[in-house]
Structures are given as C-alpha cells and as structure tokens.
C-alpha cells in the first residue's frame, strides 16, 4: 500500500503553502517517497472515520499500511527515521537536528500562531492594535534569537535537515507581516528553503488543489 495523507479540500490559506499538510508533502518529496492525498472537508474532519485517525479533527493524517499517525512533527520525524535525507547519520548531529524540530514547533511557532489567531478572535476590539504590537514584539524576540544563531550559516546545524524543514514552514506563517524582513539572514534562510526542488514540488501540488477547487 502507498502512503496516504489527508489535506484540506478547501484550504483557508488559498494555496499559499501554509496548511500543515505542506510539511508532510515536503518531507516526502525530500526523501523521494510517492504518496496519495485524500482531500477532506471541514465537515468530514469532524466525522467518526476521520476522528479515528486524528482525535482532534484536524489535518494532516498519515497512513502507511496499518500505521496511522497525526501531528506534523511526529509524521515528519517518522518519515525522517524511515528514509535517508532528513536526519544526519552521525549521532550527535542527528540529536541536534531533532532538537531543532522540537524548537520549531514548541518555541518558535506558538507566538507566531498566537499573533495570527488574534486577528480572528479579537480583531474587532478597540484594543486590538495595542495587543498586536505586544504580539509582534514577542515574535521579534524569537526572530532575533534565531537570527543570532544563524549568523551567516546556510542551515541551522550543518546540512539541511528535518529541523530546517519544520522551521522554514513555521516562519512562512509570517508572510505579509513584515517581521521577517527585519532580519535579512532569516529572510534569506526561508528563501533557501523555498528554493529547494522538493519544496517547489510540494508547494505546486498543494497549490493545484486550490486551483482545482476554485475552478470547480
């Protein structure tokens, strides 16, 4: 059986490559593994069949034979463990790459998502602009720390790894905010990730879903 992942039938990111199935698509493209995509609606995601795969009713899910996974960090780690190309062979370098996977999802992403969600939750409040300024500063603090670590390096720790894959996709959630542009080396780091052929294949595949849905 081939690998099957789930993705939005109508993604709210309008093909921008921000939906989390992008992370799994990119990982599979990096390691050269074919996969099928099963598109699901928001209604389908709350039905028992999907909840049996993802108890929180989200995407993506990953199925390979009798193995079913959810959570992009777990899925990308599984792919990296099973196929060469996303984790170094040397033990210490491998451990550091895994650490950066956790850092991307647990340290860098939360303030970015909080900033992103504030507009939908309290964007109509008179004090929203003041809150946004506070949230922007929290994100800037993380970007400044990341910028100092990166310096003029190409990737987070030696060669490209699953840590970079997750970090780039997390940082891309700031598209249009103007925050990344304040840190040129971080912006260049994201651009290097986006220039990878595997990334482009994953992005184009996700964009094709949005175009097909729009045409329909």
N, C-alpha and C positions, 0 to 999 in steps of 0.2 A: 504494500500500500504506500502511496505517496504522502508526503507531508501536506496537511491541510490547515490553513489558518483562517480565522474569521476577520472580517473588516466591515466598516460601515457601508451600507447600501447607499445612503445619502450622507456623506461626511460633512459635519459642520465646518470643517476647515476649507471647504470648496476646492479641494485638490491641492492645497498648499503644502502637503507633506508633513503636517503637524500631528495627524492622528497616530496613535501609538502602534498601529499595525506597521507603520513605516519602519520602526525599529527592527521588527522581526523580518520584514521583507529585505531590508538592507543586510542584516546578518546572514540570511540565507543566500543572498546574492554574493556576498563576500566569500562564502565557503563553497560556492558553486553547487548548491543543492536545489533541485527543482521543487516546486511546491504548487499546490492548488489553493485558490481563495474562495471561500464561501461567504457571500455577502449577506448581511443580516440587517433588518430594520430595527429601529428603536423598540418597536412593539415585540419583535421576535426575541430581542435580547432579554426581555422580562419573562419569557415563557419557560416552562419546566425543562424543555430539552436543552436550551442554552444555559440555564442556571445550573444544570448538571455538569456543565463544562466550566462555567465561571460563576461562582456563587454570588458575585456582586453585580452580575448582569451587565458586564462591560465587554469591550474588545481590546486586544485580540485574544483568541484562544489558539492553541496549537495542538494538533493531533497527529500522531505517527504510530500506526498500528494500535496497540492497546494503551498507549501513553497519551494522556491528555493533560495539558498544562495551561495555566493562566498567569498573568503578571509578566510584563515585558522583561524585567530584569531576570526572572527565572528562566524564561524562554530563551533569551539571548545567551545566558550562561550555559544552558543545556546545549544549544547549538555549538557554542564555542568549545565545550567539553568534548563533543562528539566528532568535530571536524576541525582540521587544521586551518589556521589562518587568522584566528581572532584572539588567541592567547599564546604567549611565548612558551617555548619548551622549558627554558631554564626556570627552576622552581621559584627563586626569589622574584624574578621578573614577572612570572605568572601571578604570584601572590599580589604584587603591586598593581598589575592590570585589573585584577578582581577588585582590589580596594578602590580603584578609580570607578569601577562600575557602581559600587555602593555610594561613592561620593557624588556621582552624577545624580542618582535617584534620591538619595537621602539628605544631601547637604545643599546642592545647587538647585534642584528642581522645586522644592517646596516654596521658597519665596517667590519664584517665578510664577508658579501656579496660583499662589495667593494673590499676586498682583493681577494676574489675568482674570481670575474669578471675581475680583472686587467690582469690576465694571458691571457684571451681570447681577450681582447681589445688591449692591448699594450705589450703583452708578447714578441713580436719580436723586440721591440725597445731596443737600446743600454742602455737606462737609466732605463730599467725595474727593474733591481736588486736594484737600489737605491730607486725606488718607493716602491718596495716590502718591503724593510727594514722599510720605513716610515709607511706603512700599517700594518706591523707586530707590530710595536710599539703601534699603535692605538688600535689594538686588545689586546695586552698585558695589556694596561691600563685598559680596560674593565674587563679582566680576573682577574687582581689584585684587582679591586674593588669588584668583585663578590666573590673572594676568601676570602677577609677580612670579607665580610658579612656572608658567610657560616661558617667560622671557622671550628669547628668540628661537626656542625649540620648535620643531615641526609638530611633534605629538606630545602627549602628557608624560610618557615614560618610554623613551626609545622609539621602537617601531609602532605603527598603528595597531590598536587592539580594540577589544570589545569595550574597554573603558572609554576610548575616544568615540566609538560609535554612539554610545549612550550619551556622552557629554555633548556631542555636536547636536544630536536630536533634541536634547533638553534646551540648549542655548537657542536653537532655532525658534523656540516658542516666543522669543523676544522680538521677532521680526516686526518691524514697523514702530517699535518703541523708541528707537534712537539711543538706547542704553548701550548696546554692544559697540556702537560706533565710537563711544568714548574711550574704548580700549582697543586700539588698532591691531595689536597682536592677537587678541581674542577674535576679532572680526576676521583676520587672516586665517586663523585656525579653523573657524567654521567654514570658510571658503574652501580650504584644502579638503575638508571632509566632503563638502558638496561636489567637489570636482572628481571624486573617485568614481570610476566607471560603475562599480556596484551600487553606489548611491544613486547615480543617474538612472540606472535600470529600475531600481526600487521606486524612485520618485515618479518616473514615467508610468509605471504600472499603476501606482495609486492615482495619478492624475487621470489616466484613461478611464478609471471607474467613475470619476466625477463627470468627465466629458460625456460618457455614455448615459449617465443618469440625467444630465442636462438635456441631451438630445432627445431622450425619451419623454 
